Amino acid sequence: MDKQSKGRLQLIGIAMLFLGPVALAFWLYYGSDWRPAEQVVHGELISPPLEMPDNPLQSDGEARLRDVWSLIVVAPGDCGDACQKALYETRQLRRALGRDSDRVQRVWIVARGEPDLHFVMAEHPNLLIVDRPSSVGADILSRLAARSEVAIFVVDPMGNLMMRFPTNLGMRDMHTDMKKLLRVSQIG
């Protein structure tokens, strides 16, 4: 093999090194029936997402659903076993997020009745409680509480209600979904 042929082969090899992956991707996308496996989402995506207003949920103006991810528990004030489990799971979920835990707030919207504040302060510090909803909070509550007795919802930092976790879903599955959301999100 002469020097010129060897140089051509090297040039073709280098071109294939850069153009080969592009050609393969083009063929996979347009020429084959292969598709990557779907992403597994454990929570129920709300499609289309419901835009939450920027107004405060509570009359004192503290609880807002913007600029931070929100885990919202909607449950009655007497907080039975299902409510206590949901509050516990959101607390543990937030702790399990590690360095991303500051990007997530926990909110309990009291569907009816009065919450046991001693229980909440002892077991769930830093939990925002919406028990005296503003007119906006009452409107949101009427939309969310109609879905079930106790539920956990996710609101993104833009104020979109975008996911609901079923009450029978395990913490590991909720953690997986939240880690994915926080990993791909650059906001909040």
Secondary structure, DSSP 8 states (H G I E B T S, - for coil): --HHHHHHHHHHHHHHHHHHHHHHHHIIIII-----------SEEEEEEEE--SS-SBTTS----SSSEEEEEEE-TT--HHHHHHHHHHHHHHHHTGGGGGGEEEEEEE-SS---HHHHHHH-TT-EEESSB-HHHHHHHHHHHTT-SSEEEEE-TTSEEEEEE-TTS-HHHHHHHHHHHHHH----
